[in-house]
Amino acid sequence: MKKVYLAMSADIIHHGHINVINEASKLGEVTVGILTDEVIASYKRFPLLGYAERKAIIENIKGVDHVIAQETLDYVPNLEKLKPDYVVHGDDWRTGEQKVIRDRVIAALKQWQGELVEVKYTDGVSITQLDDAVQKIGITPNARLRRLRKLLEIKPVLRVLEAHNGLTGLIAEKTKIEQNGRIKEFDAMWISSLCDSTAKGKPDIELVDLTSRLTTINDVLEVTTKPIILDGDTGGQVEHFVFTVKTLERLGVSAIIIEDKVGLKKNSLFGTDVLQTQDTVENFAHKISEGKQAQVTEEFMIIARIESLILKAGLADALARAKAYIDAGADAIMIHSKEKEPDEIFAFCAEYATFPNKVPLVAVPSSYNHVTESALMEAGISIVIYANHLIRSAYPAMLHTAQTILQNERSLECDIDMMPIKQILTLIPGGN
């Protein structure tokens, strides 16, 4: 029997895939390489089904003899192991970003006189449309809840965007670009207390209570599927925090970040310009521990935010707190800084890397925003949060529109800065 190899993500199976498998089975014994979760997440999006589930599906399709993992987008490592007589693929990769992969397949096959067989691309199939259709179905709370931990397992760094209502949630959910053959998008959403308060016209001092914030959370939950990380400020009283954890977990929120401060909450970027008091290590560790004990599932995450660098308590204090909070059960550590350079963040990361017991690190580069995600990842950061950028960009645009109307006593001059009325009416699915 001739050996035949083909590769696929198999995340959404359609008749085009079946056609390729049928054509491959006519040539010999078929081995299907299933892209791993890590590979799919690196160039496309979070896979709807895990590798084991996708493997089980393909193993039960007629015409498939063997299923193996393909751990890179590049076919060559698997081809060099199997040395197949044929590689089968749709003919849609002759141009565009996949052409480079195709050329490498052809070069590899020449080494043992193998042949590339291309099947005519199946008309009427749009993976983008299929993805959109699946997204419209929505997601269950449990599936959303566990996704953040899964993303941390399969991606080297997660990018998280602030959302303060349903519309900004949709922006975080749907915004994506294609760059160098890969789809880039946000992995999760950050519901910030600063942005939630600002959107309501109130100061960021924990004035907006949990009941009000749950309204925002539900607005975002209803129209999105990506994980949500909630800015929980100080977490409040320990006795209250345990109920907050239960409520968020029940809704499907993936994580809460709480900061180790007490008293009237002031935004960290004020630093020592205003009176801010750091909690004792013992009290904050106790709060983390009680929150963890209140959880029903293993998936919900409590992330401890360390304010030592903000309050000039020093690197040693920040590191000591990180160790204590991890021992108390923290699922991740957020290290915060208001400096314009990342030096103290990188110094913390370097020392943290020597810890025998580590959890993922979170950074919010609002002040040191010239630092790239790749630089933060190399330092050891696993989650990068863009904490307030949508509301900060929306306010100047809306203010400019209001001033333009006052200046011209009509709205004509605003048209250049606005989307058409028809587009706003059809922006939200089901609105037309």
C-alpha positions, -999 to +999 in steps of 0.1 A: +000+000+000+011+035-008+014+059+021-007+090+020-005+120+043-028+150+048-031+175+076-061+195+090-072+213+121-105+194+120-121+220+143-151+224+121-156+194+098-175+201+065-180+182+032-148+197+018-128+178+043-146+145+036-140+150-001-102+154+005-102+123+027-121+103+001-096+113-027-067+105-004-081+070+004-081+062-033-043+065-034-034+043-004-032+041+034-042+074+048-025+091+078-041+124+090-020+149+109-042+168+133-029+202+142-024+205+180-043+230+201-011+251+204-007+253+166-043+263+159-041+290+187-009+303+173-022+312+138-060+311+140-081+312+172-089+292+203-100+257+190-136+249+195-127+213+203-096+200+220-070+179+203-082+146+218-118+153+207-108+162+172-085+132+170-114+109+180-137+124+153-112+119+125-103+084+136-139+074+131-142+088+095-143+062+068-110+062+048-087+073+076-062+046+087-041+065+112-042+098+131-011+116+145-004+150+159+011+177+137+029+200+161+038+228+137+022+245+108+051+232+087+044+197+074+081+188+070+088+173+105+060+148+100+068+141+064+104+133+072+093+108+098+066+091+075+081+096+041+047+093+024+043+086-013+016+112-015+006+144+003-030+154-004-043+190+000-069+213-015-057+235-043-065+267-024-029+270-010-012+278-043-012+315-036-013+336-005+004+329+029+002+291+026+022+290-005+054+290+016+042+258+034+032+243+000+067+249-014+084+233+016+061+202+011+071+199-025+108+202-017+105+176+011+087+151-012+114+154-039+139+138-015+121+104-018+102+109-051+069+116-034+041+135-050+017+163-041-019+157-051-042+187-050-079+184-048-102+211-062-112+234-035-149+229-025-170+258-036-195+273-012-176+266+020-164+295+041-147+287+074-152+324+084-190+320+079-190+287+098-170+303+127-195+332+128-224+307+129-209+288+158-202+321+176-238+331+173-248+300+191-230+313+222-212+295+250-221+280+283-208+295+315-187+264+323-171+264+288-162+301+291-150+298+326-124+271+318-112+287+286-087+311+303-068+283+319-067+263+286-054+294+268-026+297+293-017+261+286-015+265+248-004+301+242+029+317+253+012+351+260-024+362+262-036+397+251-066+411+270-086+442+261-108+463+283-145+462+278-170+483+297-203+475+280-218+451+254-205+472+224-169+472+236-173+436+244-181+429+208-151+449+197-128+428+220-146+397+207-145+403+170-116+426+162-089+406+144-062+412+117-042+389+095-005+395+097+022+372+083-003+345+076-016+344+112-048+357+126-042+381+155-070+388+180-076+394+217-078+363+239-100+377+267-117+408+281-109+429+311-138+445+329-121+474+347-134+491+378-119+524+364-137+521+331-169+508+346-170+537+370-160+562+343-187+550+320-212+556+347-198+591+354-186+581+389-151+582+406-129+551+407-132+546+445-152+514+447-183+535+447-199+513+420-210+483+440-210+446+429-247+447+420-242+475+395-210+459+382-228+426+376-251+445+352-220+454+331-207+418+333-240+404+321-242+429+292-208+416+281-216+380+287-247+381+266-230+391+234-195+375+237-179+341+241-143+350+252-131+347+288-136+376+312-112+388+338-128+411+364-110+439+381-121+433+417-103+463+433-094+452+469-120+424+470-137+441+499-142+424+533-132+388+534-167+377+543-180+396+512-153+383+489-162+347+492-197+355+479-182+375+451-162+345+440-192+322+441-213+347+421-186+353+394-179+316+391-216+308+386-219+334+358-189+320+339-163+348+347-129+332+344-109+352+369-109+381+394-079+403+402-077+418+436-051+443+448-033+442+482-045+475+495-070+486+522-090+517+529-106+540+504-095+528+470-074+552+449-062+544+414-027+529+415-014+553+388-016+581+414+012+562+433+023+579+465+008+613+454-023+602+473-026+583+505-028+546+498-023+518+523-010+483+515-026+454+533-006+432+555+007+400+539-012+379+564-045+396+559-043+395+521-031+359+520-061+350+542-085+367+518-070+347+489-073+315+509-109+321+518-117+329+482-102+297+470-121+276+495-153+292+483-148+280+448-169+251+434-147+244+404-110+241+397-111+265+368-119+298+384-088+319+390-080+344+418-051+366+407-032+386+434-022+421+424+009+433+442+012+471+448+047+472+464+063+488+434+035+514+431+038+523+468+077+523+468+079+494+492+106+479+471+114+448+450+122+426+480+087+433+495+070+425+462+089+392+459+081+382+495+044+390+489+044+370+457+057+339+475+031+343+503+002+348+480+012+318+459+014+297+491-021+310+500-035+297+467-032+326+442-036+312+406-015+341+391+004+371+402-001+406+387+029+429+392+021+465+388+042+496+381+034+532+371+069+540+358+074+548+322+102+523+319+098+486+326+130+482+346+114+473+379+089+450+362+118+431+344+138+430+377+108+414+394+104+389+366+141+380+367+139+372+404+105+355+401+119+331+375+141+316+403+110+307+424+106+269+428+068+274+430+055+297+403+022+307+387+015+328+356+025+365+357+002+393+346+013+428+335-007+460+327+017+482+306-004+514+307+026+536+317+054+517+300+034+512+268+063+513+244+072+477+255+060+450+232+042+419+240+071+398+228+095+416+252+071+411+281+067+374+271+105+369+271+106+384+306+081+358+318+048+376+315+019+353+305-010+378+304-008+414+290-039+435+298-047+467+278-067+480+307-085+512+297-078+520+261-113+517+246-129+542+270-098+565+267-101+566+229-139+569+229-141+600+251-120+623+229-139+613+198-173+619+215-161+652+230-149+664+196-183+655+180-202+675+207-179+705+202-182+704+164-220+705+167-219+735+190-194+753+168-214+748+135-249+746+149-255+715+128-241+680+126-229+679+089-193+685+098-194+655+121-201+631+092-164+626+084-158+612+119-188+590+122-201+557+108-232+560+086-266+556+103-274+525+082-242+509+094-249+516+131-284+501+126-269+469+113-239+468+135-255+445+160-268+411+147-306+409+147-310+447+145-323+448+109 
